[in-house]
Amino acid sequence: MPLGLAALRAGAGVLGGLEAVAEWRTPFLLISALAIIGGWGAWWLKRPVACAFGESCASPQRSRATLALLLCASITMTAAASWGYIDPALLKLFRSR
């Protein structure tokens, strides 16, 4: 979130205000995880529709774009949830240079 705001040219005052949101990290992670799990369930349970001869179908198979978005969301969610373990390793890596 801070990188996204910085990309939008948000100033230090806006980025400093994110400290208030930090205490809501766990509920946000939980809600995000449940939403992603629901998305995977909806994608997995979607059955391909058999089309009658000569007719067109709106969505004959599962969407590859939805699969790509679910994979990106899952990777991002996993990184956010495990950031407490990733951050010290990155700091150690960059300080040793």
Secondary structure, 3 states (H helix, E strand, C coil): CHHHHHHCCCCHHHHHHHHHCHHHHHHHHHHHHHHHHHHHHHHHHCCCCCCCCCCCCCCCCCCHHHHHHHHHHHHHHHHHHCHHHHHHHHHHHHHCC
